[in-house]
Structure formats: C-alpha cells, structure tokens
Amino acid sequence: MNSIYLPLHYGKAPYWLLNRMKKLAKPILTLIIQEYGEREVINRLSDPIFFQSFSNVLGFDWNSSGSTTVLTGVLKSVLNTDEFDLRIAGGKGGNALKTVEEIEKFASELGIGERKKFELIRASRLSAKLDSAALQDGYDLYHHTIVFTRKHFVVIQQGMNESLRMARRYHLKDASIIEPHSGIITQRFENSVMDLTAENSEEARKTILDIVNDGTYRFDFSKMLSMVKYRESLVPKRVDWKALEKAYSLQPDRFEDLLLVKGVGKGAIRALALIAELVYDTEYSKKDPAKFSFALGGKDGVPFPVNRRDYDSVIEFMEDAVRQAELSDFEKRSLLERLAKLSLSRSKTR
C-alpha cells in the first residue's frame, strides 16, 4: 500500500521554497477567480484533497504537517493584497490569537458591514471551540485560519497529538454545530473520541445544556466521580468552575452559545458530557468523524482510502488550471510533472 503520513515537523520552510510557492500560487489562484469567482476558491480550499494537492504541486512535500501552515502562509501573502477580494486571517501559534484583529482589519478593506463582520468573528471563535472542546479526538489545535470573501468563508485549522507525533487538519465552511466539517484529514483513525458535533449526539447536547442551566453541575460532577473509578482516565484533571458559573448566569439557549462562553473549554465540556452519559444515561457519539486519510488505497485500504473519484477530479482541475495559468513553459512543465507523479503514485495502489 502506498501511504502518505502527516508526522509533526518542526522548523521553517526555506525562503527559496516559500518564494517559489508564492510565485506559482498567484497565477493559478488568479485564473480560478477569473474563471469561476472567489467562491470557487473557498469551495476548493474546503476540500482537504485539493488543499493537500495544491501544496504538493507548489513544491511542498506530502509527508509533513507543515504543508498546512506553509500553504496557508503562502496564501496569506498572495491573497491579502489589493489585487484580490479574498482575505486570510490567523495562522500558527501566536498568529492564531490575532485572528479577530485581522478579521476586523480585512473586513474594513473589503467593505464588509458590522453584521457580516460579527458573523465572521463568531464563526472563527466557534470553529476553534468545535475542534478543541466539542470534538475531543486527542489532537490539540495549534493552527487556525479563516479565509473569507464578502459573502463566504472557510476555516482551516490543525491539531497535533504530541505523544503520537501526528497531526490532523480540519476544514469547516459552516458555522453550524451539527457536523460542520467539509472534511477532516488524518493519517490514522481513532478508535474512540468524544464527538458532540455528531447528529446523533443531539440528546447529549440538550442534556449538557440542561445541566448547566439548572445549576446542578457541581452535584452531578461529584456523583459522576463516584461512578467512574474504572474510567478515571476519562475524567478531566481541571474544570473551570467559574466559567460554568458564568454560563449558568447567562442561561444559554443553544449548545453553541455555551461553547462560546469564555473559559468553557475542553475540561468543562468533557465533564458535562460524562455527567450526561453516566448520571443521565445520555450517550454521545464516540465515532471518529474524520472523512479522509492520507492512505491512497491498497487492497485493504488501511486506515481508509482517499476517494479516488474525488482525487482524479482534483488532479484534472489542477492540470487545467496550470495549463491556462500565466506561467513560463518551464514552470508549467514542472508543475504538470509533479501532478503526473502524483497521479502515477496513486494509480500504483489500484
């Protein structure tokens, strides 16, 4: 089986590679916008296969978690200019903390009104909570970006599992709490996660909200502790009780409103989910919602094959874009050769 791994890589991409990626990315993105509009860029970036293929074609290796941070950095450099009506806010580590500030700045540049700007900020904050608190799969977020136009957006964020030295990337183009991901790409699927974004976690979300609004969480937590001696590893080591008390005072109407309360994070949500399950017998989904893996097939498709039809479609789209882009013949040949190698390596798994 031919597989693609996403191990954690530290350090920075060399300047020569970044400059080359920027030079090649700009004409391809320009062509996509000219032919299909800004919305198509958002749609394409919400596709994990396109995102990974784009990074690879521009010159970055498949087998690196850095493809996410490097490509979003390249896109940020290319798109955040007067030439385009798309913007990217956020980034890796400390840059993720500047997301709201950058949304406000870029929204002003694009002439986005206060209501839409508020929606973008809310979508950014909610997405971060969805993939850190509502979905707990063992990967801690360290990269968060939002790409947006005047009407559309996609959030791209990445988490790491230090013990496994692996990463997974999340694509969200919906601010909904229920199954908001257009794709989660990973190298391995987890046997058991806590997924409160799943459609069949509806009762758990309602129970959690009731526990908070009734103010019974402290009593219920003590009761739950007496029931989980055989599952101590599941109990969060730290719960921000002040945040839950703030949530109680606010009486949130919806689960997403609870998530957006400052301080209500991974520990608090895990504690509430365990209370819902053990005290009130309301289960949440434990199935890993990842939809794509970096394995390109093989006879047994372990851990799970990329959809070959989707993959072929992405390659064909990118080949057309490269051929029509305003690049030198040498640059076009170079990119098409990378696409050909990508297609060939995938076909070997059939």
Protein Blocks (a to p, Z undefined) as FASTA:
>chain_A
ZZddddddedjddfklmmmmmmmmmmmmmmmmmmnojklmmmmmmpmklmmmmmmmnopa
fkbcklmmmmmmmmmmmmmcckbccdceddehjlmmmmmmmmmmmmmmnopafklmmmmm
mmmmmmmmmmmmmpcghiacfbdcddddfkbccdddddddfklopacddddfbfbfbhpb
fbdcdfbdcfbdcdfkbmklmmmmmmmmmmmmnopmmmmmmmmmmmmmmmmmmpcfbdcf
klmmmmmmnopabfklmmmpghiafklmmmmmmmmmmmnopacdfbdfbfbdfbegdjnl
pabdcdfklmmmmmmmmmmmmmmpccdfklmmmmmmmmmmmmmmmmmmZZ
